[in-house]
Amino acid sequence: MPLSTGKSCSILDSFGDKICKMLDKKLEDYIAENGPIIRNPITGVLTKENVSGSTSIDISDSDSESVPSLPISPGVQHRSPVRKKRKTPKRSPGEYVPVYRSGPYALILTLYRNHIKDNSRGFMHKEELTEAAQQLADKSFSRPDPGSYYTAWSSMSTLINKGFVSKERQPARYTITEKGCELAHRLETVDKRQGVSSPKNSPSGSDTAGYHCWTVSSPVSPCLPRMEDSDVTSNKTAEVSADKREVSAGSKIGQERPPKCTPASRHEFLFWYIDDRGRKVSMKDSAAVLIDDDIGVGFLVKCNRAALEESGRKYREERSKLCSDGDVYVYLANENAEDTCTMMSPNTDQLSSSIGKGSLPISRTTVTSHPSSSNATSQSASSSGVASRRVRSLLHPRKESSQRSEVTDPPDPLFILQPGEFEVVLCVDNCETAGGGARSQKQLLLPELMRNGVNMDVRKLQVGDFLWVAREKLAPRVGQLKMPERREVVLDFVVERKRMDDLCSSMQDGRFREQKFRLKNCGLRKPIYLVEEHGSSDHLSIPQSTLFQATVNTQISDGFFVKNTKDIKESVAYLTIMTRYLQSIYSPKTLIAYEKDGLDRIRQPFCLAEATHQLMTFKEFNEKSVKNKESSINETFAKQLLQISGLSAEKALAITTIYKTPACLFDAYNICALPADKEKLLAKVKYGKLERNLGPVLSKQVHQLYCSPGPLM
């Protein structure tokens, strides 16, 4: 009796659930590497399924010997003619080709295409990798198929074990190796050979018509020929629709090395003038000016570094400004600077001139090169790869949909602090050092910090009680009367200090939840809640268990880090250790300052191991965190929702994201036909990282708050 799955083995002795699951996993890995297998209903032999959906059995007429038939007599049973199977030649060890539109196929191609980008970081995280690879795979990377425990992501372990991908650090970084580049380049070459222009147009499932002419009876995947076998047509079981010249040409293409990221050929020097505020201007007279001993009078421009070096112009680089994608800020010498810039549009930079000189057509939805059918076969894979990378390097798409793609420029940094050019300083809110009388515990804070040698500064903080800034180091110059203002960026850590009695009163008057809401929305990603004991908790108006539950909810539900201390001296010790830790972590880093709006667009997941950190200035942070500033309707709506018991900041944010104002919520309520539908309107709203439902209880409470005609009961 044939057993098709590991679960079917449970009918056998000594096969438990664990062994059956292990067999299912091994079967999944085998199918992911070698393609689907089916059982021949007549012979019972397991065979691989080829591209066209039929089975390929390696039986050669020349190597088979038939048994002569015997006369049939009644009552005598005769066996049917037996054919000897020709042995399939073994492939060389280490040869591996993933199945078309399988998990490893999508992962290896996605990593390769990211690797050859001019602005590539050299690695990808799991989230961005699976999102980009999903377009190239038929199976889901997040959800397993019915009856299976594994997703398309499970094949990543196979790529790592075979040396095609390397995994490093935590969170994991996935990088394609040189061996993986060669395999991915072969896959891309066959894709272009068969006319597969994009993942959306690629066939799915087993009916891949474009790959039918490459089907060979070998352990290699049906979607790709064996590149080292030049005599593919000698196999009689191969289904080949092209002649020998086409096959040999395909083999040559497959043996090409992956293209390197070489710069484009010489092109016209294009630039923008930049004024004192960092804005792009077209006139030379409006640009920022530098007087230098080497170049004389220079005008600030933004241009491509390679084009600048090819032009041979005299310049001085402005190192305090950082650009991406090979651009650079320089001061052009007066004799090399035209009266007007050579750029045509501030959003396209080099795009217009590149399109005018070369045939690089651009689609509205995707950026690809489309050679005509007449010269498609003569165009080499490397040249088309360079052309497509050249177009992609000129555009900066942030969000793409099937209808249109937006092209936006990355924000320009305000300034850059290199290692050794800044110091990490603890900022203390002035409310933590004054008030409370002569015998107040606040009077002990500053002396204890000074005794520990902490580099600190007392100032007004609009949110939080303590935070850390990276402050620029400036040395006084000869003849300088007044020191210039030092530039500062705020680090991603902020501390809110609460004594137990203060925590009790803030829970009663509503400050507790409001302060947590402001901390979560201030722009700093690592809020810390410092809870300090003070005397006996037996005399507080709220039970100690309730206070403890509030701190646990702050850590679990709100994502804060909660630190408990016994007294103010222990709190000072924690701040001291934290300051020295951040000084050691950030001292070798490069800190880049952005405006908050631009920072939200380019910010990567928080990781202290990164060599470069994008941060906001302290001045902008403090201005945007003012408590009594004018609130928008959306912010006021969120504050109203926070007054409902059990409705946290994450839940309020989820509601206000869908319904910006109370009027939008009222309109949604009016559409509902039945009162029960109104009460359940918000029940399915997702909130938090785990995407949980808001629930019918809170949905009903919000409906009662805004829709009850009389007083609330």
N, C-alpha and C positions, 0 to 999 in steps of 0.2 A: 504494500500500500504506500503510495507516494506521500511524503510529508512536505508541504509547500512552505510552511512557516515554522519558526521556533516554537510558537505557542502550540502547534499541532503535536509537538513531541511530548506534551504533558501526559499523553496516554501511555507512554512508555514508563517502565520502572526506573526509578532513581533520577527522573527528570523533574525537578521542581521548578517553581516560578523563576528563581534566580538564573538557573541554567537556560531556561527557555528565553528569558529576556536577553541573556548574553548571546544566544544564537541569533535572535532577531537583529541585534546590533551588528554582529558580524555580517549578516546577510545584507543589511542596509549599506554597510561600508563597501561590500563587494559590488553591489549594484551601482553605487556612486562612482566606483573606479572603472568598472568594466561594462556597464550598461545593463539593461534589463535582460532577464533570462526567462525562457518559457519551456514547457515540457511538451515534447512531441506526443500527440495522443496515440500514435500507432506504435512507435518504438519505445516510448517512455524515456528517451534520452534527452537530457537537458541541453538546450542549444541557445546561443545568443540571438537576440532579435536584431535584424538589420534595419537600416533606415526606412525602407519602404514598408516595414511592418511584417514582412515574411521572414521565415527562418532560413538560415544558411547552413547546410550540412556539408561537411568536407568529404565528399565522395568523388573520387576521380575515376572516370571510365577506364583510363589506361592502366590504373593500378589495381583494378578489381578483377577478381576471378569468380566466375559464376559456376555453380554446381550444375551439371547437366540434369535435366528433368527426367524423372522416371515415370514409367507408365502407371497410371492410377488404377489400383485394383480395389474392388469393394472390400470394406472392412480393414483396409490397410491404411494407416496414417503416414503421410509423407510430410517432411519439413519443407517449408518454402525455401527458394534459393537464398543463399547467404552471401553477402558481399563483405569483403574486407575493407575496413575503413583506413584510409591513408592517414598517417600520423601528421598532425599539424606541426609545422616547424616552430620550435620554441623561439620566442623573442628574446632579445638581449636583456640581461638583468638591468633594472633601473629605468627601462623605457616605460613612460607613462603618458597617456593622452586622455584628458577628461572627456566625458560624453557631452555632446552639444547641448547647451542650455541647461546643464546640470549645475549643482552647487559649486564644485571646484572650477568648472569652466567660467562661471560668472565671477568668482572671487579672484582668480588669477588674471583675468582680463581687466577687471576694475583696478587692481593694484598696479598693473602694467601701464594702463592709460593715465593713472594718477602720477606714476613715476616719471613719465616722459614729458609731463607738463613743465614749462619753464619756471613756474612759481610753485612747484611742488615742495612740500616739506620733507619728502622722502619716506613718509610713513602715513598710515591711516589708523584711526581708532575704530572700534567695532561698530559703533552706531553709524558713522558716516560710510563705512565700508559696506555694511549690509543694505543701507538705503540706496547707495549707488549700484550695488550688484543686483538688486532685486529686478531691475529692468532687463537683465541678461539671463535670468533663470526662470524656469517654469514652476519650481517648487518655492514655497515661502521660506524666508529666513527667520521668521518669528513664530510661526505656528506649524506644528507637525501635521502630516496628512492623517486622515482618519485611519485608526488602527495602527499608527506608528508613533514611536516615541522621539523620533529624530527629525530635525529640520535640515534645510540646505546648509546651514551653518556648521552642522556636524562634520562636514567634509573638510573643514579647515585643519583639523588634526592630521588628516592625510597629507595635505600640502606641506605642513610643517615637518612631518616625519620624513617625507621624501626630499626635503631640502629646497622646495620651490619658494617657501615663505619662511621668514624668521619672525619670532615673537619676542619682544623685549619690554621691560619696565612694567610698572603698575601705575595707572591703568595701562592695559596692554597696547603696544604699538606693533602693527603688522607691516612688515617691509618685504618687498619682493626681492629675491636673490638674483644673481646673474643667471643661474640655471633656470629660474622661473621666467626671467625676461626672454630667454631663448624659446621656451615653450609658448609663452603668450604671443611672441612675434610670429611663430608658426601658425598659431590659431588665427591671428588677425590676417595673415597672408591668405589663408584659405578662405576666410570670410570675404575678402575683397575679390578673390578669384571666382567665387561662386555668386557674387553680386549681392551679398548680404550687406546692405548699406546702413542699417540701424537696427537696434534691438526691437523696436516697435514693429518693424516690417518682417522680422525674422519669423520663420515658421516655428510652431511649438509642437510638442509631443513628438511622435515618431514619424510623422509625415513631413519630412524635410526634403522637399523636392529639389532644392538647390544643391543638395549634397548627394544626390542619388548616383551621380557619375563617379563618385570617389569610393563607393562601397567595395570593400575587399574582405575576403574571408580570412581574417587574422584577428588576434586578440586586441588589436588596436581599435579605438573608438570608431564607429561608423561615420562620424562626421569629419574625420581627418585622415588623409593617407599617411602611410609610413614614409617619412621624408627621406630616410636613408635608403629605401628600396627604390632604385631607379627603374628596375624592370618590373613595374607593377602589372603590366599587361600580360605577363607570362602566366599568371595565375588564372586557371580556367574557371574558377568559381567566382572571380571578381565580376561585378556588374559595371562595365565601363562603357560610357557612351561617347567618349572622346577618343581621338586617335593617339598614336604613340607620341607624336610631337607635343600634343597638349599635356600629356601626362608628364613627359620629361620636363616641359617648361614649368609645370606646377611643382615638380621636385626641386628645380633650381630656385624657384621663389621661396620654397619652404626652407632652403638651406641658407638663406640670407641671414646675416646677423641683425639683431635689433638695432634700429636707428638710434644714434646718440643725439643728445640735446644740443645740437650745434646751432649757433646763431644764424639768422638769416643773412643773405648777401648784403652787400653795401647798399644803403638806402639814404635818402635825403635826410639831412639834419633838421628835425622838427622840434619846436620848443614853445613853451608859454612863459611870458614874463610874470613874476610874482611880486605883489606889492608888500608893504610893511605888515599888513594884517593876514598874510598868507593866501590871499585871493588871486585867482588867475586874471591877468589883464593883458590886453593886446598891444598897448603902447609902451615903448621904451621909457618915456618920460614918467610913467606911472609906477615903474618897478622900483624895488628897494635897491639902494646904492651902497657900495662898499669902496673905500679908498684903501688900497693895499700897495705895499712897496714893490711887489712882483708884477702885478697886472695893471697897476695904476687905478683907474676908475672902473669898477665892475658893476654889472646889473644882474640881479637875481633872476634866474630862469629855472624851469623844470623841464628836463629832457631825458632821453634815453642814453644810458651810459655808453653803450656800444657805438651808437651813432655819433656821440660827442667825441669819442676817441678817434673814430674814423675821419671826422671832419678836420682834425688838426688845429682846432681853435684854442686860444689861450684862455684859461679859466682858473678859478680857485674854488674848490669844493666846500660847500656849507655842510659841515658834519652834524650840526645840531638838529637838522631835519632829516627824517627817514622816509623813504619811498619804497614801494613794492614793485614787483614785476620788472626789475632792471632799470627803473627810473632813478634820477638823482637830482638834487638841488645844487646848482653851482652859480658862481658869479662870473659872467662872461665879460671879457675885456672889452672896453669901449670900441676898439677898432674892429672887433669881431661880432658886434651886436647890431642887428638891423633896427630900423626905426619901429617896425611892427613885427610881431611874432609870426611864425610860419604855420601855426596851428589854425585849423578851420573851425573846429567845434570843441568846446571845453569838455564834452562828454565822450569824444571819440579819440582825441589825441592823435595817434598815428593811423587810425583806421582809414580815414578818407584817402590819404596818399597811398597806403598800401593797396587798397582796392583799385585805385586808378592805375597803378603800375603793373600789377599782376592780376591774373584771372583767378581771384579768390571770391567766388560768389557767396553771398551770405543769405541764408534763409531767415525768415522772421521768427521762427520758433526754435531752430537749432542752428548751430554754427558748424558746418561741414563743408567739404570741398566736393563738387559734383563734376567729375570729368565727363566729357561727352562719350557716347557709346563707341564712336569710331576710334578713339585713341585710348580707351580704357585698358586694353590689353597691353599696350606699349608703355603705359605709365608705371613706373616702378613703385614698390611699396614704400621705400624710404622717402622718395620725393613727396608722395601724397601725405605721409606722416608728418614731414616737416612743414608742409603747407597748412595742414589742419592745426598743428601746434602753433604756427605763427598767427593764425586768426584767433585762436583761443587766448593767446597771450595779450592780444590787443583789447579784448573784452573782459569785463569783470562781472559775470552774471551772478546775482545773489539768489534770486528765486526764479524757478522755471516751472511752467505748467504746460499742458498739452496745447493750450490756445496761444500763449505769448510768453516771451521771456524778457525780463527786465535787465537792463544793463546799467549798473551804477558804479561809480568810482569809489574805491576804498577811501575812508576819511584820512586826511593828512594829520600827522601828529603835531601837537603843540610844541613839544620839546622832548629831548632825550637825555637821560641821566645814565652815563656809563659807570661801570664799576670803579670805585674809588673817588667818584665825583659827588657822593652824597653820604649822609649819615642818617641812621634810623633813630627817631626821637619819639619818646612817649609823650602824648598830649593829654593833659589833665584838665577836665572841665573846672572852671573857677567856682562852680557851685559845690564842688567836692572839697574845697579848701577853706570856705568861709561860711559863717553862720553857725547856729547851734549853741552859742555861748562860749565862755572862756574855757570851760571844762569839756567841750565837745570832743568826741573821738576824731572829728575831721582835722583837728589841729595836729594830730599825730601823723597824718598821711604824708605831707611834704617832708618833714624831718626824717622820717623813716626811708623814704625814697632817696633823699640826698645822702643819707648815711650809707646806703647800699651803692652809691655811685651811679645812679641811673641818669642817663641823659634825657631830660624832660623839659617840658614847657607848659605853662599854665595859660589857658586861653578859653574863650567861650565856645562850647560845642553845642550845636543845635540838636544833635541826636547822640545818645550814648554819654557815658561818663569818662571813658578812656578810649583812646585809639592811637595808632602809630602812623607817622608820616616819614617819608624819605625826603630830607631837606638838603638842598644843594650846598656844597662847601664853597665858600668864597674867601680868598685871601686878600687882605688890603693891599692896595697898590700905592706906589710913591706918588704923592701929589693928589691923592684922592681924599676929598673932605668927608663925603658921606658914602657909606656902603650901600650898594644897590640892593634891592629887595631880592631875597633868595627864593628860588622857585621850589615848590613842594608838591609832592603827590602823596595821596593817602593810600595806605596799604589796606588789604582786604579784611582786616580784623578790627572789631569794635566791641567794647565791653560795657555792659549795663550792670552797675553795682546796686544790689538791693539788700538792705538789712531785713531781718525777719519782721520787725514791726512795720517797716516801710512797705514790705511786700503785702502784709495784711491790709494796710490802709489803701494801697493802690488797687487791690482786688475789690475793695468795697466801693471806691469812687469811680472805677472804670479806667484808671490810668494804666493798669497792668496790661490790658489787651491793646490799648491804643499805642503804648510804647513799643510793644512787640510788633505791631503792624508797621510803625514808622521805621523800626530797625530792619525789617524784612524788605522795605522798599527804599532804603537809603542808597543802595548801589554797592554796598560792601557785602561780600558773599560769605563771610565767616563771623556771624554774630555770636558773642559769648555772654552768658548770663551768670554773673558772679553773685551767689547767694551767701550772705554773711550772717552767722548766728549772733544774737544779741540778747543776753540775759535768758530768762526762763520764758518758754513759749506757753506756759500754763495760763498766763494772764492775758493772752491775746484774745481778740474777739472772734477769731476764726480758729477752729481746731487745728492741731498740728498735722493731723493726717490730711486735711484739706490743703494745707500749704505744701506739704510734700507732694501731693497729687498734682498740684499746679506746676511745680518745677519739673515733674516727670513729663507732663503734657507739653511743657515748653521744649523739652529735649526730643521727645518722640514725635509729636504732631507738628511742631513748628520748625524742627530741624536746627535748634540752637545747641551750642555746646554749654552745658551747665557745670559750673565749678562751685563746690561748697567749701566754705572756710569757717574756722572757729571764731576768729576775731579779725580786727583790722590789721594786726601785724602779719597774720597769715595771708591776708589779701595782698598786702604790700610785697610779701615774699613771692607770691604768684606773679604779680605784675613785673617784678624784677627779673624772674626767670624767663618769663615770656618775652620781655624786651631783649634780653641777651640772645635768646633763641632766634628771634626775628632778625637781629643784627647779623648773626652768623649765616642765616639762610639767604638774606637779600643782598649782602655785601658783594657777592660775585655776580649778581644779576644785572641785566640791562633793563631799565625802567623807562617806558614810553608813555608820555602823557597825551590823552585824548580828551575831547569834550564828551560829556556823558552820552549824548545822542549817538555819536559815532562809535563810542565804546560798546554800546549795546549791540551794534551791527556786527562787530568783528570779534567779540570776546569768545574765547575758547573755554571749555570746561576747566575748572580750577585745578591747577596742578603746581605744587611748589617746586617740582623738579625741573620745570621749564627754565631755559636760560634767559628768556625775555618775558616780561610781564607788562600788560597793558593796564594802565591805571588812570584815574581822574585826578585833577588838581584838588588840593584841599580847599581852595577858595570856592570853586564851583560846588564841591560837596557840601560845604557849610551853607552856601546860599540856597541850594535846592532842598535843604533839610529844615528850613525855617518852619517852626510849628504854626505860627499865626499868619502865614501867607494866604493869599486868596486861593481858595479851593475851587476846583472845577466841580461840575454837577456829578461827574463820575466818582470823584473822591468823597464828596458829601454822601452820596448814595452808599458807598462802601462803609463809611463810618456809621451810618444808620443801621446797616445790616449787622455790624459788629456788636450792637447792643442786644441782639437776640441771644439768649442763652444757648450755648452749644455751637454757635456759628463762628468758626475760627477765621483767621485772616485768609487762609488758603481758600476756604469755602466762599467767603465774600468776594475774593478776587475772581473765582470761577464764575460767579453769578454776574458780576459787573463786566466781565469780558464778553458775555453773550448779550446781556441787556445793559447797555451803557448808562441809561438813565431810568428813573422810575416810569417815565412816560412810555419807554419801550416795553417795560414789564407790563404796564397796564394794557397796552395794545395786544400783547400776547395773551393776557387774561381774557380780553374781550373776544378773541377768536374762538376760545374754548366754548363749546356748546353747553356742557353740563357742569354744575358746581364741583363734582368730583374730579373732573378733568383739570379744573383750575387748581385744586389743591395738590394734584400730582404733577403739575407743570414742571417743577424744578427737581423732581425726584430723580431723574436720570442725568442730571448735570454732573459732569466728571470734574473732580478736583484733585490736586496733589500729584505727586510723581507716580503714585500707584493707580491713578485714574479710577478712583472709587466713586460710587454714586452718592449724591447728596442725601438721598433718602426721603421717604414720604413724610416723616415727622417734621423735619426742618422745612420741607416744602409747604406743608400745611401751616406752619407758624408764620412763614413769610407771607402767605396768602391772607392769613388773618390780620397781620399787621397793616397791610396796604389795602385790603378790600372790605374789612368789617365796617359797616355803616355806623355802628354804635360803639360804646366803650368796650375795650378788651376785657374779657372775663379771666 
